[in-house]
Amino acid sequence: MLERYYRELLAYFSGALNDREHAADVVQEAYARVLALQESGHAVREPRALLFRAARSAIIDGHRRAQVRSAAQGDAGATEEVAAPTADEPEVQLANKRAANRLLAAIEALPPRCREAFVLFKLEGLPQAEIARRMGISRNAVEKHVIAGMVACRRALRDGET
């Protein structure tokens, strides 16, 4: 199913990166990520979009690894100091605590079966098939519950920003 997008991905990222070999590596990494996701039991509804997103993520991850390597090696050309993480700053801690409370409230407000499926999937990391078996519902129903939970969480975070 995924093979039909290979040439399109390779052409797009070859142009974007101006390096066909690097693009081939990125596309291969994207395929590996999507196939791993499929093997873990997740349904892939939009494989083309997921492959493009996975490829972009692979590029970003590669840039981050290069930055970390450069900083760790004490790159002579690097004159900037590495900034301390901001997570310890009181404002950031307060904002994170408020966001966590909004998420918890959104999860608690879900209908019981929806909340159960969402928690099993997102917090306990169970595959949808296992959740469906445990709850005695279809995988489609599990997926709908998880989506409803995600929508509620996104809404809670978005509403907290305004």
C-alpha positions in Angstrom: 0.0 0.0 0.0 2.8 2.4 0.9 5.0 1.6 -2.1 3.0 3.8 -4.4 4.2 7.0 -2.7 7.9 6.3 -2.7 8.7 8.1 -6.0 6.6 11.1 -5.1 8.3 11.4 -1.7 11.7 10.9 -3.1 11.1 13.5 -5.8 9.7 16.0 -3.3 12.4 15.7 -0.7 15.2 15.5 -3.3 14.1 19.0 -4.5 13.6 20.3 -1.0 16.9 19.1 0.3 18.9 19.4 -2.9 20.5 16.1 -2.2 19.0 12.9 -3.6 21.0 10.5 -1.3 19.9 12.4 1.8 16.3 12.4 0.5 16.5 8.7 0.0 17.7 8.2 3.6 14.9 10.5 4.8 12.2 8.6 2.8 13.5 5.3 4.1 13.3 6.6 7.7 9.8 7.8 7.0 8.8 4.3 5.7 10.4 2.6 8.7 8.4 4.9 11.1 5.1 4.3 9.4 5.6 0.6 9.1 6.5 0.4 12.8 3.3 2.3 13.6 1.3 -0.1 11.5 2.9 -3.1 13.1 2.0 -1.7 16.6 -1.7 -2.1 15.6 -2.5 1.5 14.7 -4.7 2.0 11.6 -3.2 4.3 9.0 -6.0 6.0 7.2 -4.0 8.6 5.2 -0.7 6.9 4.4 0.5 9.6 2.0 0.1 12.4 4.6 1.6 10.3 7.3 4.6 9.5 5.2 5.2 13.2 4.4 4.9 14.1 8.1 7.2 11.3 9.1 9.8 12.4 6.5 9.6 16.0 7.8 10.0 14.7 11.3 13.0 12.7 10.3 14.6 15.8 8.8 14.0 17.8 11.9 15.3 14.9 14.1 18.5 14.8 12.0 19.0 18.5 12.4 18.6 18.2 16.2 21.0 15.3 16.4 23.6 17.4 14.4 23.1 20.3 16.8 23.6 18.1 19.8 26.7 16.5 18.3 28.1 19.9 17.4 27.5 21.2 20.9 28.9 18.0 22.5 32.0 18.2 20.4 32.6 21.8 21.4 32.4 23.0 17.8 35.0 25.7 17.4 32.7 27.7 15.2 29.9 27.7 17.8 30.1 30.9 19.8 26.7 30.7 21.4 26.2 29.2 24.8 23.6 26.5 25.3 20.7 28.0 27.1 19.5 26.4 30.3 16.1 24.7 30.0 13.3 27.0 30.9 11.2 24.3 32.5 12.6 25.3 36.0 11.3 28.9 35.7 8.3 29.6 37.9 6.2 31.0 35.1 6.8 27.9 33.0 6.1 25.6 35.9 2.8 27.4 36.6 1.7 27.3 33.0 2.6 23.6 32.8 0.6 22.9 36.0 -2.4 24.8 34.7 -2.3 22.9 31.4 -2.0 19.6 33.2 -5.0 20.5 35.3 -7.0 21.4 32.2 -6.1 18.1 30.6 -7.0 16.1 33.7 -10.4 18.0 33.9 -11.1 17.3 30.3 -10.3 13.6 30.7 -12.4 13.4 33.9 -15.3 15.0 32.0 -15.3 12.3 29.3 -18.1 9.7 29.4 -16.9 6.7 31.5 -16.4 4.2 28.5 -14.7 7.0 26.4 -12.4 7.9 29.4 -11.5 4.2 29.9 -10.5 3.7 26.3 -8.6 7.0 26.1 -6.7 6.3 29.3 -5.8 2.7 28.3 -4.6 3.9 24.9 -2.8 7.2 25.7 -1.6 6.7 29.2 -1.1 3.0 29.5 0.0 2.5 25.9 -2.2 -0.5 25.1 -2.9 -1.2 21.4 -6.5 -0.6 20.2 -7.1 -4.3 19.6 -6.3 -5.1 23.2 -8.5 -2.3 24.5 -11.3 -3.5 22.2 -10.9 -7.0 23.6 -10.8 -5.8 27.2 -13.8 -3.5 26.9 -15.8 -5.9 24.6 -16.2 -3.3 21.9 -15.0 -3.0 18.3 -11.6 -1.4 17.4 -13.6 1.2 15.5 -15.4 2.2 18.7 -12.1 2.3 20.6 -10.7 4.6 17.8 -13.8 6.9 18.1 -13.4 7.1 21.9 -9.7 7.9 21.6 -10.4 10.6 19.0 -13.1 12.1 21.3 -10.6 12.2 24.1 -8.0 13.9 21.9 -10.5 16.5 20.8 -11.5 17.2 24.4 -7.8 17.6 25.4 -7.0 19.8 22.5 -10.0 22.0 23.2 -9.1 22.2 26.9 -5.6 23.4 26.0 -6.8 25.8 23.3 -9.4 27.3 25.6 -6.8 27.7 28.3 -4.6 29.9 26.0 -7.3 32.5 25.5 
